[in-house]
Amino acid sequence: MNKNLLEFLACPECGSEDLALLPEGALACLSCAAHYPVKNGIPQMLPAHLSATLPQKGAYLKRLEASMLQKKDSVAPVDPETDRFMWEHQLYNCAKRVMYQDIRAAQIFESYAEKGARDLCQFIEQRAGRVEGKSLLYVGSGNDRLVSLPLEVEGAFIVNLDVASGPLEDLAEAGARNCVCGDARRLPFRAEAFDVVFSKGSVHHSHPIDEPLLAMARVVKLGGHIIIAEPNKHAIFQLRLPGFLLPSGLACPSPYENAISARQVMSILARDGISQFQVTALTHAPAGTPSSIARFWERLGRTMPWLFDRFAFEFILHGQKI
């Protein structure tokens, strides 16, 4: 674990910044006595109610896998919190398996991910300025090396956060220096710790979305920037519709996903001092759209954003904490 992370971390249970790195490789909160293991260099800063469910993860994921194969909803969970948490692990496992087994799926994902990553990095630098020497938090990073590593190369101190440790281990193996396993709704970071806080396609996994958005607003500095990229609730193609264009298994949303609108995000962030909002399109065409149509669609979007941005597949929003 990079010891510089201690300057940013806080206990997700009590919010204390008084954390100590123990000789055996764990973090201890000196205020509430909570302990957080460090595995493969990644602090496991999950709230206690989620970390307590990890011993049952194997059996739980088998049940979710069976329900996906049978194409039916799983039995109503006794604890929706545990179910939501386990679905995040299942989505990662499913996507990784599909990427390895289906060349077309891998090609579609790679093309879509590369464009989105390039546009997101450009957007961050356009709105927040050069990232060199700045602290950035990527909420819901997964194993997104296409965003994290280029920003790190540019000189940013970037912290990658995800609720599942598996994708973070992949990201760390690819070269990312700072990864933290934690819940977006109870971010394990100090107030006003980061110059830029951003996410891409993760907020709509965490309904009610007030919790992750207000947590992000809490940890960004005064004068700092928040950037949110999400599937668009008002898109012509809704979040679940492009599945018929994709290889089987590539579009597998969990029962907890629901597309959101830029207006919803702005109204929530405004409650915690975020203002000066700007909204534009990140991608106009959904993944899986035939390339000739996608290129034409994107060209129209760039030429006439006033007409096409409203119905773009993904919006991207910028706000500043004043």
N, C-alpha and C positions, 0 to 999 in steps of 0.2 A: 504494500500500500504506500502510495505517495504521502509522506507526512504533511505536505502542504495542504492536503485535504482537510486537516484538522482546523484550519482557519475558516472553513466554510461550513462544517458539519454542526448539527444540533440534534439532540435526542428527539425522535419522533413521538415519544411517549409524554414527556413533560416539557419539551421545548428548550431545555437547558443547553447552553453552549459549553458547559463544563464537562468535557469529555477527555478521557485519558486513554492512551494506547498502551495496553498491557504487554508484558514480555512474552506471553504465550500467543500473541497475535490476535487480540480482540480489543474492542472498544468498550469502555465502561463509562456510564453516566454517573458522575459523582454526586448528582442531586437526587436521582430516584433509584439508583443501583441497577438500572437495566444494563444488560450486556449484549453486545452485538459482535458476532464472529466476523473475522476477515478471512474469506476463502479465495484462494488464487489471486490475492492482492485486492479483492473487491469487498469493501465493507458491506455487510448484510444488515441494512438499516430499516428493515421492515418493522412495522408496528407489531406488538406482541400477538394480537389476535390473528394476524396473517402468518407470522413465522411459526406459530403453534400448529398450523395445519400442514406444514411441509412433510412430516412423517407419513401422512396418508396420500401424498401426491401421486405415487405410482398407481395405486388402486383406483384413485379418483380419475386419473387420465385414461385408464382403460375403459371406464364407464362412458366417459365423454367420447372416446374414439368409437366405441360400439354404437352410440347414438348417432354419430356422424355417418358411419357406414350404413346404418339402417335408414338414414335420411329422415330422422324424426327427432323431435325435441327430447332432451333427456328428462327424466322424472323431476318434477318440481323439487328444487333443493330445500333441505331443511334450513340451511344458512346461505342466503344469496351472496353474502360477502365472500364466503369460501368458494362458492361456485364461480363468481366473477374472477376471483384470483386464479383459480385453476384453469379457467378458460383461456387466460392470457398465456399460460404455459402450453396449453393444447394448440393454440393458434400458431405459436412459434414452431412446435414440433411438426405440425401439419404442413406449414409453408416450407420448412426445411426439407421434408421428405419429398414434397412435390417438385422442388427445385432440382433435386438429385435424380428423380425418376422421369421427368418430362422435359425434353430439350426445348420444346416450344414454350412451355411455361417459363423456363429459365430465361429464354430470350425476351419474352414479353416483359417479365419482371425487370430484367437488366436494363432494357431500353427505357422503360417508364421510370425506374429508380434513378438512372443517370440524369435524365432531363430534370426531374424534380429536385434532385440534389444540387445540380448546377444552378438552377433558378433560385433555390432557397439560399444558397451561399451568396449569390449575387445580391439578392434582396437584403440580406443581413448587412452586407457591407454598404449598400446604398443608403439604408436607413440609419444604421448605427455607426457608420464610418469604419475605418480600418480596425481590424480586430486585434492587431498586435498589441500585447500587453494588457488586454482586457480579459475579464473573467466571464465565461459563458456557461449557461446551464442548458443542456439538451434534455428536455423532459420527454420520456417515452422513446428513447433513442433506439431501443432494440439493438441490433447489430449493424446499424447504419454507418458503415465506414466511409461511404461516399460523401457524407456531410461532416462527420466528426474529424476524420483525419486531415482533409484539406484545411479546415479551420485551424487545426493544431499546427499544421505546417506554416500557416500564416502568422503564427506567434501567439495565438489565443491560449489562455488557460481554460480548457473546456472540460466540463464535468458531464458525463453521460449517465443518465438515470433511467432505470427500467424496473418494473415490478417483478420481472422474471430474471433470474441470474444467468440462465443458459445463453441468451443472446449477448449479454454483457461479457461473458467469458470468450465468446467468439470475437467480439469487438476488441477486447484486451489482447487477444492472441494476434489480431491484425495490426496491433501497434498503439491502440488508444491508451493513454497513460492514466486517465482518471475515470473510473467507473464506480457507481454506487447503486446497490440494489435497494429500492425503496418505493413507497406508494406515492403517486402524484398527488393524492388528496391529503397526504400528511408529509409534505416534503421535509426530509431530514437535514435542513439547512438553516443557517442563521438568517434573521431578518436583514433585508437590504444587503445581501452578500454578493450579488452578481450585477455586472454591467448590462448583460443581455440574457434574457430568459426566453427560450423558444421551444416550440414543439411542432411536429409534423404528423398529422393523422393519428394522434393518440387521445386527444381530449374527448372525442365522441365515444371512446371505450369506457368513460368514467362518469356515467350519469348518476346523480345530478351533477352537471358540469360546473356548477357554482364552486364546488369544493376544489378541484384542481386549478381552476382559473384564479380563484382568490389566493390559493397557496402560491401560485406563480407570482401574483402581484405582491405578496408579502416578501418574497426573497429577492426582488429586483431593487436596485438602488434608486434613490431619488435622482431623477434625470436619466435613469436607465430605460432600456427598451424591452418591450414584450412583443414577440412575433408568433402568431398562431396560424398554421396552415391546416386546413380541414376539408374533407368532402363537403360539398355544398348541398344543404337541404333543399335549395331551390333549383338545383341542376335539372336539366331535361332528363338525364339519366340519373336516377337515384342511386344510392349507395349499393343496393342489392341487385340492380337490374343488369349490369354488364356481365353477369355470370354466364349468360348464354354465349358470350364471345370468348370466354376464357377456357383453358383446359380444366378438366375436372379437378377440383381440389384447390385451385388458385384463389378463387373467391369464396372464402369460407368464413363469413362473419359470425361472431358469437351472438348469443341471444341478448347481450348487453350493449350492442352497438346500435346507434341511431344517429343519422346525419344531423348536423346542426347548422345554424345560419350565422353569418357575420354579425347580424343585428343582435342575436342572442349573446354572442361573445362580448360585443361592445357594451351592452347594457350591464353585464355582470362586472366586467373590469372597471367600468366607470364608477362603481360603488366603492372602489378602493384606490381612487386617485389616479387611474390611468385615463389619459385623454389624448388629444391630437391624433385621432385615429385616421388611418389610411387603409383602404381595402382595394385589392386588385385580384386578378386571377393568377393562380399558380399553374394549373393545367386546365385547358379548355376541354380536351377530349379524354375520356376514361381509358384506362389500360385495356388492351384487347381490341381497340378500334382499329380497323384496317389502316395500314400506314398512310396510304394515299389520302384517305378521308381525314385522318388525324392531322396530317400536315396542312391540308386545306383549312380545317377547322381552327387550328392554332394560328394560321396566317390571318384568317378573318378576325380572330380575337385580338391580335396585336394591332390590326388596322382599325377596327371599330370596337374598342373596349367598352364604350358607352352602351353598346347594344349587346355584346356577347358576354361580358364579365358577369352579368347578373345570373346567367345560366351556365357558367363554367363548371366543370366537374369539381375543381378544388379552388377555394378562395384562400388568400393569404392576407392577414391583417396585421398592421403595426400600430402600436400605441406606446406612449411614453409616460413614465411616472413623474408627475409634476407636484 
